[in-house]
Amino acid sequence: MNREFLKNLGLEDDVVDKVMAEYGKSIQELKPAQEKLESVQSEKASLEKQLNELQQTLSSKDEELKTIEDLKNQVETYKVNELKTNIAIQAGIPLELAGRLSGETEEEIKADAEKIAGFVNKKQPLPLKPTEPPVDDKDEGLKNMLGNLTKQN
């Protein structure tokens, strides 16, 4: 709003002065609110920027945690495999069978190793010595048999 506009409406100078004074007061009252609005908008923009940065940081930390969990799982697997290998060696089980040991605790793995060792380390009896004389020729065996038959008669 300006004075020229009010004068063109046909208002007198003292009325224009009063309207302009009142308008000035209204503007002055709104300035602190305008400044506060601008301040809040600036703070909002700053907070949004911080939020985005924190979300990016959180995302990268989540990826790091996943990597750490994967590494922990690998280490645990290696520990269990090493434990199985050591128990297999102690039980006298071939190392090829160490991976077949089952159990989640050392005691369970040892119990399984003892069971397997009972099967693997069993002493098998040696075969008996043959009692038949060795035969070199098929015909010679028949001749001996014929000779034995004729001696008995």
C-alpha positions as CSV (number, residue, x, y, z in Angstrom):
1,M,0.0,0.0,0.0
2,N,1.2,3.5,-0.8
3,R,0.0,7.1,-0.4
4,E,-0.6,7.6,-4.1
5,F,-3.0,4.8,-4.2
6,L,-5.0,6.2,-1.2
7,K,-5.1,9.7,-2.7
8,N,-6.4,8.4,-6.0
9,L,-9.2,6.8,-4.0
10,G,-10.2,10.3,-3.0
11,L,-9.2,10.3,0.6
12,E,-8.0,13.4,2.3
13,D,-4.4,13.9,3.5
14,D,-5.1,13.5,7.2
15,V,-7.1,10.3,6.6
16,V,-4.3,9.0,4.4
17,D,-1.8,9.8,7.2
18,K,-3.8,8.0,9.7
19,V,-4.3,4.9,7.4
20,M,-0.5,4.9,6.7
21,A,0.3,5.2,10.4
22,E,-1.9,2.3,11.2
23,Y,-0.5,0.3,8.3
24,G,3.1,1.1,9.6
25,K,2.2,-0.2,13.1
26,S,0.8,-3.5,11.5
27,I,4.0,-3.9,9.5
28,Q,6.1,-3.3,12.6
29,E,4.2,-5.9,14.6
30,L,4.6,-8.5,11.8
31,K,8.4,-7.9,11.5
32,P,9.3,-9.9,14.6
33,A,7.0,-12.7,13.5
34,Q,8.6,-12.6,10.0
35,E,12.1,-12.7,11.4
36,K,11.1,-15.6,13.7
37,L,9.6,-17.5,10.7
38,E,12.8,-17.0,8.7
39,S,14.8,-18.2,11.8
40,V,12.6,-21.3,12.1
41,Q,12.9,-22.0,8.4
42,S,16.6,-21.7,8.6
43,E,16.7,-24.0,11.6
44,K,14.5,-26.5,9.8
45,A,16.8,-26.6,6.9
46,S,19.8,-27.1,9.2
47,L,18.0,-29.9,11.0
48,E,17.1,-31.6,7.8
49,K,20.7,-31.5,6.7
50,Q,21.8,-33.0,10.0
51,L,19.1,-35.7,9.7
52,N,20.3,-36.7,6.2
53,E,23.9,-36.9,7.5
54,L,22.9,-39.0,10.4
55,Q,20.9,-41.3,8.2
56,Q,23.9,-41.8,5.9
57,T,26.1,-42.4,9.0
58,L,23.6,-44.9,10.3
59,S,23.4,-46.7,6.9
60,S,27.2,-47.0,6.8
61,K,27.3,-48.3,10.4
62,D,24.7,-50.9,9.6
63,E,26.9,-52.1,6.7
64,E,29.9,-52.3,9.1
65,L,27.8,-54.2,11.6
66,K,26.8,-56.7,9.0
67,T,30.4,-57.1,8.0
68,I,31.4,-57.6,11.6
69,E,28.7,-60.2,12.1
70,D,29.9,-62.1,9.0
71,L,33.5,-62.0,10.3
72,K,32.3,-63.3,13.7
73,N,30.5,-66.2,12.0
74,Q,33.6,-67.1,10.0
75,V,35.8,-67.0,13.1
76,E,33.3,-69.2,14.9
77,T,33.2,-71.7,12.0
78,Y,37.1,-71.8,12.0
79,K,37.1,-72.4,15.7
80,V,34.7,-75.3,15.5
81,N,36.6,-76.8,12.6
82,E,39.9,-76.5,14.5
83,L,38.2,-78.1,17.5
84,K,36.9,-80.9,15.4
85,T,40.3,-81.5,13.9
86,N,42.0,-81.5,17.3
87,I,39.5,-83.9,18.7
88,A,39.8,-86.2,15.7
89,I,43.6,-86.3,16.2
90,Q,43.2,-87.1,19.9
91,A,40.6,-89.8,19.1
92,G,42.8,-91.3,16.4
93,I,40.2,-90.7,13.6
94,P,41.5,-89.9,10.1
95,L,41.5,-86.2,9.4
96,E,39.2,-86.8,6.4
97,L,36.4,-87.7,8.9
98,A,37.0,-84.7,11.2
99,G,34.5,-82.7,9.2
100,R,31.8,-85.3,9.8
101,L,32.0,-84.9,13.6
102,S,28.8,-83.4,14.9
103,G,27.9,-81.4,17.9
104,E,27.8,-77.8,19.1
105,T,29.8,-78.1,22.3
106,E,33.2,-79.6,22.9
107,E,31.7,-82.4,24.9
108,E,29.2,-83.3,22.2
109,I,31.9,-83.4,19.6
110,K,34.1,-85.6,21.8
111,A,31.3,-88.0,22.4
112,D,30.7,-88.2,18.6
113,A,34.4,-88.7,18.0
114,E,34.5,-91.6,20.5
115,K,31.6,-93.3,18.7
116,I,33.3,-92.9,15.3
117,A,36.6,-94.0,16.7
118,G,35.0,-97.2,17.9
119,F,34.1,-98.0,14.3
120,V,37.2,-96.8,12.6
121,N,39.7,-98.2,15.1
122,K,38.2,-101.7,15.4
123,K,40.8,-104.4,15.0
124,Q,39.7,-106.6,12.3
125,P,40.8,-110.2,12.6
126,L,43.4,-111.3,10.1
127,P,42.3,-113.8,7.5
128,L,43.3,-117.4,8.2
129,K,46.2,-119.1,6.5
130,P,45.0,-121.2,3.6
131,T,45.2,-124.9,4.4
132,E,45.1,-126.1,0.8
133,P,48.4,-126.6,-0.9
134,P,49.0,-124.2,-3.7
135,V,48.1,-125.6,-7.1
136,D,50.1,-124.5,-10.1
137,D,48.4,-126.4,-12.8
138,K,44.7,-127.3,-13.1
139,D,45.6,-130.8,-14.4
140,E,48.1,-131.4,-11.5
141,G,45.3,-130.8,-9.0
142,L,43.1,-133.4,-10.8
143,K,46.0,-135.9,-10.9
144,N,46.5,-135.5,-7.1
145,M,42.8,-136.0,-6.4
146,L,42.8,-139.1,-8.6
147,G,45.9,-140.3,-6.8
148,N,44.2,-139.8,-3.5
149,L,41.2,-141.7,-4.6
150,T,43.2,-144.7,-5.9
151,K,45.2,-144.9,-2.6
152,Q,42.1,-145.2,-0.6
153,N,40.8,-148.2,-2.5
